[in-house]
Amino acid sequence: MSEVFPLKDPVRHIIWKGDRLRVLDQRLLPRRISYIDCRTPAGVAKATKDMALRGAPLIGCAAAFGMALAAKKGGKRALPEAAALLKSARPTAVNLACAVDRMLEAARFCPNGDLFAHLAGAALAFYEEDILANQTMAKLGASLMHRGSRVITHCNAGALATAGLGTAVGIIRYAHHLGKIEHVYPCETRPYLQGSRLTLWELMRAKVPATLITDNMAAHVMKTQRISAVIVGSDRIAANADVCNKIGTYGLAILARHHGIPFIVAAPATTVDFMTPDGSAIPIEERSASEVLEIHGRPIAPAGARARHPAFDVTPHELVTAIVTEKGIVRPVNGRNLKRIVLGKK
Ligand code: MRU
């Protein structure tokens, strides 16, 4: 497979071992590199639900292997139950359902013979498709960057969230390789801290100059640090091009508009959901309040305090400058252009 540029520090975060899926436990990063072996679809669903692996494209890839594991244990009859289990692991990222449906489709067209080998092959093909999509997005997205770019990103839309280079971080890394990136400001991303734990870790390993900011510093940084763009990933893009991503993304888009800064979204076609008419119809995962009330198990609020943790928010398409997909760049951002680029339809 040809690469846009050599990835010097490949993060081995999901490894297909032929009879199981080995998953890097991202909950322990950046402190420790430790793996979990998933031998069943239930194991993959649990690792996904518990956030050992996360990021929209990556949970899709893992679910595809989960379907192969279902076929290994129970053949064709085991697929519907495994599909339901895997799809329910997390509700917002549509890549999960997309991957599972792709495997069900592959099973329907399995030539007589080994269903497990057939689905394992289909899962590997899905995984490799994401690597290629990342590379194409990196090239397209970097073409939007100019020399001396100073960018803000949110959550982790990097190698840890995909099969390849990453979506938003893939663009940043390739643009850096081309000498276009002067500095990156990853937002910490409360409450799960994907920005500080994962994105900063990736950027530092790749030697991309980066400075961590807390989420509430973004307005000040936009105003004072000559920010050229905000670049984020997405978990689901609705038919009208509204963009769902990690909680806090919507606020960044409003701030970017106020400061006249381009707001760029990068996502593969597997993230686009033409069945969901607009952002208001996207299911938003509500996670445990304890993730807000505690850090590493230690309380940071009074005992008995209430909290909420909607894990995602929706940015109206009017606030998005461009959506970079592997099929092309959607700009101006609206439903018609999304359909034209992603489906190749007028
Ligand atoms: O809850 P997470 O960590 O799975 O959320 C991940 C994000 O919101 C990412 O920005 C998104 O999945 C895009 S990843 C290429």
Residues whose N, C-alpha, C, O or C-beta is under 5 A from the ligand:
A	BS01	MRU	R54 G55 A56 H154 C155 N156 A157 G158 A161 T167 Q194 G233 S234 D235 N245 K246
